[in-house]
């Protein structure tokens, strides 16, 4: 898919996903797009976790409760250690946003529907059990 077509066709999927598995090679391509995203002072604060284990996905879906989370065949989780010593100008939100945007575009270019989930996991009641998985 052409770059500007991916931009035009990208949307945040809010409904149930089809159960087709996402090949590992595609998940890695999507993560790679996030890893090369711009980062303030090139700090690269994000780490990426591919989740495609059916039991873990099911448990995250139960905790999150939304249709996309309950049916996603894979997830890519962005995490950062806010306690690590900062070098340069660490701006986690900007890092997350740039990486996520590039991964959403990569997903679209590969023919997948994708969504960005953030707000509900700011609540420790939902975030803590997911982090413990």
Backbone as a printed PyTorch tensor [residue, N CA C, xyz], in Angstrom:
tensor([[[  0.8470,  -1.1750,   0.0000],
         [  0.0000,   0.0000,   0.0000],
         [  0.8980,   1.2450,   0.0000]],

        [[  0.5080,   2.2320,  -0.7480],
         [  1.2380,   3.4900,  -0.7850],
         [  1.0770,   4.2330,   0.5380]],

        [[  2.0850,   5.0160,   0.8980],
         [  2.0970,   5.7270,   2.1740],
         [  0.8580,   6.5950,   2.3750]],

        [[  0.5200,   7.4260,   1.4050],
         [ -0.6080,   8.3350,   1.5770],
         [ -1.9410,   7.5940,   1.5640]],

        [[ -1.9900,   6.4340,   0.9410],
         [ -3.1890,   5.5940,   1.0310],
         [ -3.3460,   5.0570,   2.4490]],

        [[ -2.2310,   4.6640,   3.0600],
         [ -2.2900,   4.1770,   4.4460],
         [ -2.7760,   5.2760,   5.3820]],

        [[ -2.3160,   6.4980,   5.1670],
         [ -2.7770,   7.6150,   5.9940],
         [ -4.2800,   7.8180,   5.8100]],

        [[ -4.7350,   7.7910,   4.5730],
         [ -6.1490,   8.0320,   4.2830],
         [ -7.0450,   6.9150,   4.8130]],

        [[ -6.5490,   5.6830,   4.8350],
         [ -7.3780,   4.5440,   5.2270],
         [ -7.2750,   4.1800,   6.7020]],

        [[ -6.3020,   4.7390,   7.4200],
         [ -6.1080,   4.3960,   8.8190],
         [ -7.2590,   4.9190,   9.6640]],

        [[ -7.7360,   4.0920,  10.5760],
         [ -8.7630,   4.4920,  11.5340],
         [ -8.5600,   3.6630,  12.7890]],

        [[ -9.1300,   4.0970,  13.8840],
         [ -9.0270,   3.3160,  15.1250],
         [-10.2140,   2.3670,  15.2060]],

        [[ -9.9340,   1.1060,  15.1280],
         [-10.9410,   0.0520,  15.1330],
         [-11.5820,  -0.0260,  16.5130]],

        [[-12.8940,   0.0540,  16.5880],
         [-13.6080,   0.0500,  17.8710],
         [-14.5660,  -1.1310,  18.0170]],

        [[-14.5860,  -2.0260,  17.0590],
         [-15.5010,  -3.1640,  17.0830],
         [-14.7090,  -4.4560,  17.3150]],

        [[-15.4060,  -5.5650,  17.3340],
         [-14.7510,  -6.8600,  17.4890],
         [-13.8600,  -7.1430,  16.2780]],

        [[-12.7560,  -7.8050,  16.5300],
         [-11.8370,  -8.2000,  15.4620],
         [-12.2120,  -9.5800,  14.9430]],

        [[-11.8340,  -9.8590,  13.6980],
         [-11.9680, -11.2240,  13.2030],
         [-10.8580, -12.0490,  13.8670]],

        [[-11.0700, -13.3480,  14.0240],
         [-10.1280, -14.1680,  14.7960],
         [ -8.8670, -14.6090,  14.0530]],

        [[ -8.6760, -14.1630,  12.8290],
         [ -7.5100, -14.6030,  12.0640],
         [ -6.2190, -14.2050,  12.7730]],

        [[ -5.2780, -15.1410,  12.9140],
         [ -4.0050, -14.7950,  13.5760],
         [ -3.1900, -13.8340,  12.7210]],

        [[ -2.3650, -13.0530,  13.3910],
         [ -1.4530, -12.1340,  12.7140],
         [ -0.0840, -12.8090,  12.6940]],

        [[  0.5090, -13.0060,  11.5210],
         [  1.8140, -13.6790,  11.4520],
         [  2.8800, -12.9180,  12.2600]],

        [[  3.7650, -13.6730,  12.8870],
         [  4.8480, -13.0750,  13.6700],
         [  5.6640, -12.0850,  12.8410]],

        [[  5.8930, -12.4060,  11.5780],
         [  6.6830, -11.5070,  10.7270],
         [  6.0060, -10.1430,  10.5980]],

        [[  4.6830, -10.1270,  10.5110],
         [  3.9620,  -8.8590,  10.4210],
         [  4.0050,  -8.1120,  11.7460]],

        [[  3.8630,  -8.8260,  12.8520],
         [  3.9560,  -8.1770,  14.1670],
         [  5.3240,  -7.5350,  14.3450]],

        [[  6.3540,  -8.2250,  13.9050],
         [  7.7110,  -7.6710,  14.0170],
         [  7.8930,  -6.4460,  13.1120]],

        [[  7.3050,  -6.4810,  11.9210],
         [  7.3740,  -5.3180,  11.0320],
         [  6.6870,  -4.1120,  11.6720]],

        [[  5.5490,  -4.3530,  12.2870],
         [  4.8030,  -3.2770,  12.9300],
         [  5.6190,  -2.6970,  14.0850]],

        [[  6.2130,  -3.5670,  14.8970],
         [  7.0510,  -3.0930,  16.0060],
         [  8.2430,  -2.3060,  15.4720]],

        [[  8.8430,  -2.7930,  14.4090],
         [  9.9940,  -2.0930,  13.8320],
         [  9.6130,  -0.6730,  13.4240]],

        [[  8.3960,  -0.5040,  12.8890],
         [  7.9310,   0.8390,  12.5350],
         [  7.8590,   1.7230,  13.7730]],

        [[  7.4480,   1.1650,  14.8950],
         [  7.4180,   1.9350,  16.1390],
         [  8.7980,   2.2380,  16.6730]],

        [[  9.7000,   1.3010,  16.5190],
         [ 11.0530,   1.4830,  17.0470],
         [ 11.8260,   2.5810,  16.3300]],

        [[ 11.5180,   2.8250,  15.0690],
         [ 12.2420,   3.8580,  14.3220],
         [ 11.5350,   5.2110,  14.3620]],

        [[ 10.4990,   5.3190,  15.1850],
         [  9.7710,   6.5870,  15.3060],
         [ 10.6590,   7.6530,  15.9260]],

        [[ 10.3820,   8.9180,  15.6290],
         [ 11.1350,  10.0030,  16.2590],
         [ 10.9840,   9.9390,  17.7780]],

        [[ 12.0330,  10.3660,  18.4780],
         [ 12.0410,  10.3490,  19.9320],
         [ 12.7920,  11.5860,  20.4230]],

        [[ 12.2040,  12.3400,  21.3770],
         [ 12.9190,  13.5210,  21.8720],
         [ 14.3200,  13.1490,  22.3510]],

        [[ 15.3080,  13.8670,  21.8840],
         [ 16.7180,  13.6420,  22.2160],
         [ 17.1650,  12.2240,  21.8830]],

        [[ 16.4150,  11.5460,  21.0160],
         [ 16.6990,  10.1650,  20.6180],
         [ 16.8400,   9.2300,  21.8210]],

        [[ 16.0370,   9.4670,  22.8450],
         [ 16.1010,   8.6600,  24.0650],
         [ 15.4790,   7.2740,  23.8600]],

        [[ 14.4930,   7.1660,  22.9730],
         [ 13.8320,   5.8850,  22.7120],
         [ 13.3580,   5.2470,  24.0210]],

        [[ 12.4570,   5.9290,  24.7070],
         [ 11.9970,   5.4960,  26.0270],
         [ 11.0860,   4.2730,  25.9840]],

        [[ 10.4880,   3.9820,  24.8480],
         [  9.5190,   2.8800,  24.7630],
         [ 10.1990,   1.5310,  24.5960]],

        [[  9.5910,   0.5440,  25.2080],
         [  9.8950,  -0.8500,  24.9170],
         [  8.6100,  -1.4590,  24.3880]],

        [[  8.7290,  -2.4760,  23.5750],
         [  7.5900,  -3.0500,  22.8780],
         [  7.4430,  -4.5150,  23.2720]],

        [[  6.2300,  -4.8990,  23.6140],
         [  5.9390,  -6.2770,  23.9880],
         [  4.8470,  -6.7910,  23.0620]],

        [[  5.1610,  -7.8310,  22.3130],
         [  4.1630,  -8.4690,  21.4550],
         [  3.4240,  -9.4990,  22.2940]],

        [[  2.1070,  -9.3850,  22.2970],
         [  1.2620, -10.3360,  23.0260],
         [  0.4220, -11.0740,  21.9950]],

        [[  0.6800, -12.3570,  21.8450],
         [ -0.1390, -13.1580,  20.9350],
         [ -0.4840, -14.5210,  21.5190]],

        [[ -0.1940, -14.7030,  22.8000],
         [ -0.5940, -15.9260,  23.4930],
         [ -2.1000, -15.8540,  23.7540]],

        [[ -2.8770, -16.8320,  23.2750],
         [ -4.3360, -16.7690,  23.4160],
         [ -4.8220, -16.6030,  24.8580]],

        [[ -4.1910, -17.2790,  25.8080],
         [ -4.6330, -17.1620,  27.2020],
         [ -4.3810, -15.7550,  27.7460]],

        [[ -3.2200, -15.1950,  27.4520],
         [ -2.9100, -13.8380,  27.9050],
         [ -3.8400, -12.8300,  27.2510]],

        [[ -4.0890, -12.9770,  25.9550],
         [ -5.0230, -12.0890,  25.2610],
         [ -6.4150, -12.1750,  25.8870]],

        [[ -6.8610, -13.3840,  26.1880],
         [ -8.1800, -13.5720,  26.7960],
         [ -8.2590, -12.8500,  28.1340]],

        [[ -7.2080, -13.0010,  28.9400],
         [ -7.2080, -12.3760,  30.2640],
         [ -7.1860, -10.8520,  30.1730]],

        [[ -6.4030, -10.3060,  29.2500],
         [ -6.3980,  -8.8540,  29.0520],
         [ -7.7850,  -8.3960,  28.6000]],

        [[ -8.3910,  -9.1470,  27.7010],
         [ -9.7350,  -8.8160,  27.2270],
         [-10.7610,  -8.8160,  28.3380]],

        [[-10.6500,  -9.7740,  29.2600],
         [-11.5740,  -9.8130,  30.3910],
         [-11.3890,  -8.5960,  31.2920]],

        [[-10.1430,  -8.2010,  31.5120],
         [ -9.8560,  -7.0510,  32.3790],
         [-10.3060,  -5.7570,  31.7040]],

        [[ -9.9850,  -5.5990,  30.4250],
         [-10.3190,  -4.3760,  29.7020],
         [-11.7910,  -4.2610,  29.3960]],

        [[-12.4050,  -5.3670,  29.0130],
         [-13.8430,  -5.4220,  28.8200],
         [-14.3800,  -4.9550,  27.4830]],

        [[-13.6200,  -4.2290,  26.6880],
         [-14.1520,  -3.7320,  25.4140],
         [-14.1240,  -4.8300,  24.3550]],

        [[-14.9680,  -4.6760,  23.3400],
         [-15.0240,  -5.6600,  22.2540],
         [-13.6730,  -5.8210,  21.5590]],

        [[-12.9620,  -4.7320,  21.2320],
         [-11.6610,  -4.9260,  20.5950],
         [-10.6710,  -5.6920,  21.4780]],

        [[-10.6360,  -5.3800,  22.7550],
         [ -9.7090,  -6.0850,  23.6440],
         [-10.0980,  -7.5440,  23.8360]],

        [[-11.3800,  -7.8300,  23.8570],
         [-11.8270,  -9.2230,  24.0420],
         [-11.5650, -10.0820,  22.8110]],

        [[-11.3920,  -9.4570,  21.6390],
         [-11.2900, -10.2390,  20.3980],
         [ -9.9820, -10.0620,  19.6400]],

        [[ -9.0950,  -9.2190,  20.1100],
         [ -7.8490,  -8.9570,  19.3750],
         [ -7.0200, -10.2360,  19.2390]],

        [[ -6.5770, -10.5700,  18.0210],
         [ -5.7430, -11.7510,  17.8310],
         [ -4.2880, -11.5130,  18.2410]],

        [[ -3.9280, -10.2470,  18.4740],
         [ -2.5790,  -9.8860,  18.9260],
         [ -2.6390,  -8.4610,  19.4670]],

        [[ -1.6600,  -8.1450,  20.3060],
         [ -1.5250,  -6.7830,  20.8280],
         [ -0.0460,  -6.4490,  20.8790]],

        [[  0.2350,  -5.1730,  20.7630],
         [  1.5910,  -4.6810,  20.9810],
         [  1.4840,  -3.6600,  22.1040]],

        [[  2.1780,  -3.9370,  23.1810],
         [  2.1140,  -3.0930,  24.3690],
         [  3.3730,  -2.2480,  24.4260]],

        [[  3.1960,  -0.9470,  24.6090],
         [  4.3310,  -0.0410,  24.7850],
         [  4.4930,   0.2160,  26.2730]],

        [[  5.7000,   0.0330,  26.7530],
         [  5.9970,   0.2460,  28.1680],
         [  7.2890,   1.0470,  28.2990]],

        [[  7.4450,   1.6650,  29.4540],
         [  8.6820,   2.3890,  29.7590],
         [  8.9150,   2.3330,  31.2520]],

        [[ 10.1630,   2.3200,  31.6320],
         [ 10.5420,   2.3410,  33.0430],
         [ 10.7170,   3.7950,  33.4500]],

        [[  9.7260,   4.3270,  34.1340],
         [  9.7720,   5.7340,  34.5400],
         [ 10.7900,   5.9700,  35.6560]],

        [[ 11.3330,   4.9140,  36.2170],
         [ 12.3010,   5.0470,  37.3010],
         [ 13.7430,   4.9750,  36.8270]],

        [[ 13.9640,   4.6460,  35.5570],
         [ 15.3480,   4.5520,  35.0750],
         [ 15.9440,   5.9460,  34.9960]],

        [[ 17.2470,   6.0370,  35.1610],
         [ 17.8880,   7.3600,  35.0700],
         [ 17.6520,   7.9550,  33.6860]],

        [[ 17.2360,   9.1960,  33.6590],
         [ 16.9360,   9.8640,  32.3980],
         [ 18.1980,  10.4730,  31.8090]],

        [[ 18.3950,  10.2300,  30.5310],
         [ 19.4720,  10.9320,  29.8260],
         [ 18.7920,  11.7810,  28.7570]],

        [[ 19.1510,  12.9970,  28.6990],
         [ 18.4980,  13.8750,  27.7390],
         [ 17.1080,  14.2560,  28.2050]],

        [[ 16.2660,  14.5530,  27.2740],
         [ 14.9170,  15.0190,  27.5520],
         [ 13.9380,  13.8660,  27.3420]],

        [[ 13.5980,  13.1680,  28.4150],
         [ 12.6850,  12.0340,  28.2950],
         [ 11.2600,  12.5650,  28.3230]],

        [[ 10.5400,  12.2680,  27.2640],
         [  9.1340,  12.6520,  27.1660],
         [  8.3720,  11.4110,  26.7300]],

        [[  7.8960,  10.6840,  27.7350],
         [  7.2520,   9.3930,  27.4660],
         [  6.0270,   9.5300,  26.5780]],

        [[  5.1810,  10.4970,  26.8600],
         [  3.9510,  10.6540,  26.0910],
         [  4.2500,  10.8840,  24.6140]],

        [[  5.2200,  11.7260,  24.3280],
         [  5.5830,  11.9840,  22.9410],
         [  6.1610,  10.7310,  22.2780]],

        [[  7.0130,  10.0110,  23.0060],
         [  7.5610,   8.7590,  22.4800],
         [  6.4390,   7.7730,  22.1580]],

        [[  5.5270,   7.5960,  23.1080],
         [  4.4080,   6.6690,  22.9010],
         [  3.5860,   7.0770,  21.6770]],

        [[  3.2790,   8.3740,  21.5960],
         [  2.4220,   8.8450,  20.5100],
         [  3.0700,   8.6360,  19.1470]],

        [[  4.3430,   8.9970,  19.0260],
         [  5.0320,   8.8220,  17.7320],
         [  5.1240,   7.3460,  17.3520]],

        [[  5.5190,   6.5220,  18.3010],
         [  5.6510,   5.0910,  18.0130],
         [  4.3010,   4.4780,  17.6550]],

        [[  3.2770,   4.8350,  18.4130],
         [  1.9480,   4.2700,  18.1610],
         [  1.4190,   4.7000,  16.8010]],

        [[  1.6000,   5.9510,  16.4610],
         [  1.1350,   6.4320,  15.1600],
         [  1.7940,   5.6600,  14.0260]],

        [[  3.0970,   5.4780,  14.1240],
         [  3.7900,   4.7470,  13.0550],
         [  3.3550,   3.2810,  13.0100]],

        [[  3.0840,   2.6820,  14.1670],
         [  2.6220,   1.2900,  14.1690],
         [  1.2070,   1.1720,  13.6070]],

        [[  0.3500,   2.1520,  13.8890],
         [ -0.9930,   2.1310,  13.3110],
         [ -0.9290,   2.2450,  11.7920]],

        [[ -0.0540,   3.1090,  11.2890],
         [  0.1040,   3.2380,   9.8400],
         [  0.6740,   1.9570,   9.2310]],

        [[  1.6380,   1.3480,   9.9090],
         [  2.2060,   0.0880,   9.4120],
         [  1.1430,  -1.0020,   9.3850]],

        [[  0.3130,  -1.0610,  10.4190],
         [ -0.7700,  -2.0520,  10.4610],
         [ -1.7120,  -1.8710,   9.2790]],

        [[ -2.0790,  -0.6280,   9.0200],
         [ -2.9640,  -0.3380,   7.8920],
         [ -2.3080,  -0.7300,   6.5790]],

        [[ -1.0340,  -0.3910,   6.4150],
         [ -0.3160,  -0.7140,   5.1810],
         [ -0.2550,  -2.2190,   4.9450]],

        [[ -0.2420,  -2.9920,   6.0360],
         [ -0.2130,  -4.4580,   5.9170],
         [ -1.6180,  -5.0550,   5.7760]],

        [[ -2.6440,  -4.2060,   5.8270],
         [ -4.0100,  -4.6780,   5.6070],
         [ -4.7810,  -5.0220,   6.8690]],

        [[ -4.3230,  -4.5680,   8.0190],
         [ -4.9900,  -4.8880,   9.2850],
         [ -5.7670,  -3.7000,   9.8170]],

        [[ -6.8200,  -3.9920,  10.5410],
         [ -7.4910,  -2.9880,  11.3570],
         [ -6.7460,  -2.9610,  12.6870]],

        [[ -6.6100,  -1.7950,  13.2720],
         [ -5.8860,  -1.6750,  14.5300],
         [ -6.4930,  -0.5360,  15.3450]],

        [[ -6.2200,  -0.5390,  16.6200],
         [ -6.7260,   0.5130,  17.4850],
         [ -5.7040,   0.8900,  18.5300]],

        [[ -5.9070,   2.0320,  19.1270],
         [ -5.0210,   2.5790,  20.1460],
         [ -5.7960,   2.5560,  21.4520]],

        [[ -5.3260,   1.8130,  22.4300],
         [ -5.9750,   1.7210,  23.7360],
         [ -5.0260,   2.3030,  24.7680]],

        [[ -5.4970,   3.2530,  25.5360],
         [ -4.6390,   3.8730,  26.5310],
         [ -5.4110,   4.1840,  27.8000]],

        [[ -6.4180,   5.0100,  27.6970],
         [ -7.0880,   5.5730,  28.8560],
         [ -7.4940,   4.5880,  29.9300]],

        [[ -8.0880,   3.4830,  29.5380],
         [ -8.5900,   2.5580,  30.5580],
         [ -7.4670,   1.9470,  31.3970]],

        [[ -6.2680,   1.8850,  30.8550],
         [ -5.1670,   1.2770,  31.6060],
         [ -4.4050,   2.2900,  32.4560]],

        [[ -4.8830,   3.5220,  32.4810],
         [ -4.3550,   4.4940,  33.4400],
         [ -4.9510,   4.2220,  34.8210]],

        [[ -6.0730,   3.5460,  34.8460],
         [ -6.7360,   3.1830,  36.1030],
         [ -5.9890,   1.9960,  36.7100]],

        [[ -5.4170,   2.1430,  37.9120],
         [ -4.6460,   1.0510,  38.5130],
         [ -5.4530,  -0.2310,  38.7100]],

        [[ -6.7700,  -0.1120,  38.8250],
         [ -7.6140,  -1.3040,  38.9820],
         [ -7.5050,  -2.2050,  37.7550]],

        [[ -7.3460,  -1.6230,  36.5880],
         [ -7.1830,  -2.4060,  35.3560],
         [ -5.7170,  -2.6000,  35.0020]],

        [[ -4.9010,  -1.5720,  35.2160],
         [ -3.4880,  -1.6450,  34.8330],
         [ -2.7200,  -2.6880,  35.6450]],

        [[ -2.9340,  -2.7140,  36.9430],
         [ -2.1420,  -3.5980,  37.8140],
         [ -2.3030,  -5.0680,  37.4340]],

        [[ -3.5220,  -5.5970,  37.2790],
         [ -3.6060,  -7.0160,  36.9080],
         [ -3.0320,  -7.3250,  35.5290]],

        [[ -3.1330,  -6.3740,  34.5960],
         [ -2.5470,  -6.6010,  33.2720],
         [ -1.0310,  -6.6460,  33.3820]],

        [[ -0.4560,  -5.7540,  34.1710],
         [  1.0030,  -5.7440,  34.3490],
         [  1.5050,  -7.0220,  35.0040]],

        [[  0.6630,  -7.6630,  35.7810],
         [  1.0660,  -8.8800,  36.4700],
         [  1.0030, -10.1230,  35.5830]],

        [[  0.4000,  -9.9860,  34.3910],
         [  0.2890, -11.1500,  33.5010],
         [  1.6190, -11.5930,  33.0170]]])
